[in-house]
Structure formats: structure tokens, C-alpha cells
Amino acid sequence: MRDRPDTTVTETSSPTLQFAMSLDRYSNTLRPRASSILRLRSHTLKCMPSSGHKPTMPTDAPFSLRDLQSLIDAMYSRKDEARGVEGTFMWLMEEIGELAAALRDDTPHDELAAEFADVLAWLATIANVAGVDLQQAVIAKYGRGCPGCGQMVCTCSDAEKP
């Protein structure tokens, strides 16, 4: 691996993407990938020397599904790609099982929240491996209302899926 200066990326529209890119630089794995869910063309990035510390995610900034996928991509893409969709799906199912147990067992709120976060992270992981932009998919399917009745507040009968 070639030596390069430690850098932190600053970004004008997404602090979470800034963190993801900083993490990627921190781990010396920044590489362009045509198949990556990380779509940088819509962001203005510039590199600046960092203080040399491990990046941390901003906790007070807006956080989109695209930001989540970028974060997961930066942290785990090499492992995820090697595991593939089938292996990743099995991990997602394990996390869903852990969430089901936590919901059933009167788990403390902070532990329950961590299980929800795990399920969401593994969903983002499998979407990355499959090349699906979750934010775009959710907007396409639910952005105009319930897919069943077309209303913003669902009026489908309880017997219907939505």
C-alpha cells in the first residue's frame, strides 16, 4: 500500500458523508468503485490535512438513508462484497431474530435500540451489496403515499398488507 498523507474530507451537504469519507481515508481504503452506492458526484468534497485522530460520526446532524449506506460502505464494503448477498442475508436474518427476542423479552430500551440499529445496518449492508439505493427505493415506493390505496394516511382495510 502506497504512503499518502492522512486526510480528512470536508463536505458541504452531509456531515455523515464527511465522516464516512474520513473513516475510509483513516483506514487507507479510499477507492473509486462504479458499483458503489456511495454516489459522490452529487457532493462537493475537498481534502484537508487531519489532526491524525480517528474520525467520529457527528451525532447532531441530519442523517439520511443514503448517509447510512455510505457509512456502512466505508466501514465494511470489502467484507460485504466478499460475503455476497447470500451470506449477508443470513447475517440480516440473525439480527432480525435478535430484535424479535429483544421485543419479546422486555429488553431495556438502550439494548432494544441497539438491536434496531443492527437490523438497519445489515439492511443497508445487503442493499449496498445488491446495488440498491435505499433512499431512492423508499421515495419511489412510498413518496406519493401508500402503495395500496395511494393516500398519505393509509385507508386500506386491516386485512390488506399495507
N, C-alpha and C positions, 0 to 999 in steps of 0.2 A: 504494500500500500504506500502510495507516494505521500511525502510530507506536505502539508499545507497549513497555513495559519489557522488557528482556531477562530471561528467567526460566529457571530450571532446575526440572524436575519431580522431586520425590522420590516414591518408590513403595514400598509396604511389602512386596510379594511378589516383585518381579523387578527386580534391578539393570539387566538388559539392557533392559527396557522403559523404565526410568528414562532410560537412555542414549538410546534411540530417541526418546523424547519430548523430551529435551533437544536432540537433534540437530534435530528438527523445529522446535522453538522457535528454535534458533540460526539456522536458515535462513528463519525467518519464514513457514513454510508450514503451521503447525498449523491444521487444519480438520476438522470432523466429516464423515465420509463413511459413509453407511449401508452401502455395499458393501465397505468396508474390512475386511481380515482382522484389523485391529487392533481387538480387542474390549475396550474399556476398561471396560465395565460390571462386569467381574469384578475390577477393581483399584481400590484407594483411592489417589487421586492428590491432591497438593497442590502448588501452585506457590510457589516461594520465589525471591527475587532471587538471581541468579547473580553470579559474580565477573567475568563478561564474557568468559571464555575459551571456546574451542571445546571442546565436550564430548568425552570419550573413553570408549570402552566398557570396562566392568570386565572384567578378564581372569581373576579368581579366583572368579567367581560361577557358579552353575549356569546352564545355557543350554539352553532347550528349542527345539523346532521352532517353536513359537508365538513365542518370543522372536526367533528368526531372521527369521520372516516380518514381525514388527513392525519390526525393524531395517531390513530391506530396503524395507519400505513407507515408512518415514520418510525414507530416503535417496533413493529412486528412483521413488516412485509416479507422479509427473506424467509422467516419461519413459516409464515402463512402460505406463501407460494409453494414451498417445498411440501407442505402438508396437503395442499389441494382442497377442493371443495368437499370431497367426501370426509376427509379427516377433520376438517374444520367444522363440518356439520355435526359430527359426533361430539366435539367439544361444546358446541352450542346446545345440543340436547342435554348434555351433562349439567350445564349451567341452568337450563330451564328446570331440570329435576331438582337442583339445589334451591332454586327460587320457590318451586312448589312446596318443598319441605319447609322452607322458612315461613311461607304464608300459612301453612297448616299448623306449625308448631309454636305460635305466639312468640316469634323471634323478636328480640329488641330492635327498635326502629333503625338504628345505625347499621346493624348487621343486615337487616332486610334491605335497606337502601344499597348496601354494597352488592347484594345479590342481583338487584335490578340493574345496577351499573355493569356487573359482569355479563348479564344477558345482553344488554345493549351493546357492549364492547364486542362480544362474539358475533352479534348480528352484523355490526359494522365490518368485522373481520371477514365474514363469509361474503358480504356484499362486495368488499374490495377484491377478494379472490375471484368472484364471479364477474367483476367489472360492472357492477350496478351502482349508480349514484343514488343513494337512498333519498336524499333531499329532492332530487328531480322526480324520483318514482312516487314519493308521497304527494308531492304537489300535483303530479299528473293524475293520480288516482283519487285524491281527496280534496284537492284545491278548489273544486267547484261544488263541493257538498258530498253527501252520502252517495256512494256508487249505486245503491239500490233505489232510492227514491229521488235523488238529486237535490234534496233540501240541505241547508246548512245545519239545521237541527233535525236529526233523523225522525221520520214519521213512519218508518217501516214497522210492520207488526212484530211483536216479540218472537213469533215463530220463524221469522226470516233471519238470515245470517247477520246483516248489519245491526 
